[in-house]
Amino acid sequence: MPTRSYAQQIGDIGQALVESWFEHPRWVARKQSHDFGIDLEAELAVPIDHKQRMTGKLIKLQIKSSAKIERGAVHIAYPVPRELIHYADAFRLPVIRAVACIETKTVWWLWLQEWSMLNEARLGRHPDTATITAHIPLAQTLERDIATGLPEIALGSAANAMILGLRNMIEAAGGWQNQPVAEGVARLLGKVHGESRGWALQKVADKLLSMSKQTPFWEAQQVLPIMNGQIGR
């Protein structure tokens, strides 16, 4: 007779726990029929009376469940597959890693693209490791953030959303192939503040230089001084 493993039971319980949090006036969740690393899609909604007006603003969720998760003083430490981080970085939509503890019925979450951006140095130090440990603040739970924090991410108004959006714009503009857009992004980045600002400026400069094997010198003369001036501020 077919058997259902303990790991499968834990996974199903965790999936149901995460889905239950998205039975919320601000969200409509949809299971992914073919699971290739994404388990759930959630669309932000605006509650009106007893109805929900859909917004078209989406997040993707990848769910990982454990029977029990050890807590530190201020965070949980949880391994994240490097392959999943690279996969999330390829998305234009926010990808959330949901970590469900069956014992406490707590679900912590991690915005993978933001975490990848802020931890690039760590990711680069040991490029051959299959997983890397992420430290998720204890307070960063679906219970706390389902109505405010996650909607901000879906809307693109969360901290670092602008940095990620501008990085995507550079890629969409084709780097040097659309120099006016590249210059505009460089100037916009100079007006963005936050802990990732210096990282973003340097990465956009690197991105521009890597878009073409033979970067025209005159284009570099015009764009890179803008970048250098912003990085030095």
KAMOUR-V748355 format. One line per field, one symbol per residue. ss: DSSP state (2 for helix, 1 for strand, 0 for the rest). psi: psi as a letter, one per 40 degrees, with the letter a starting at -180 (. if undefined). A space follows every 10 residues. Layout:
# KAMOUR-V748355
ss=???
psi=???
This chain:
# KAMOUR-V748355
ss=0000022222 2222222222 2000001111 1000000001 1111111100 1111111111 1111110000 0000111111 1222222220 0001111111 1000011111 1222222202 2222200000 1111111000 1222200022 2222200000 2222222222 2220222222 2222222220 0000002222 2222222222 0000002222 2222222222 200
psi=iiihiddddd dddddddddd degideihih ihdhhfehdi hhhhihhhbf ihhieehiii hhhhiidhhh hadeiihhhh hdddddddde ieihhhhhhh hddefhhiih hddddddefd dddddgeehd iihhhhideg idddededdd ddddeeeihe dddddddddd ddefbeegdd ddddddddde ehiidedddd ddddddddde didghhdddd dddddddddd de.
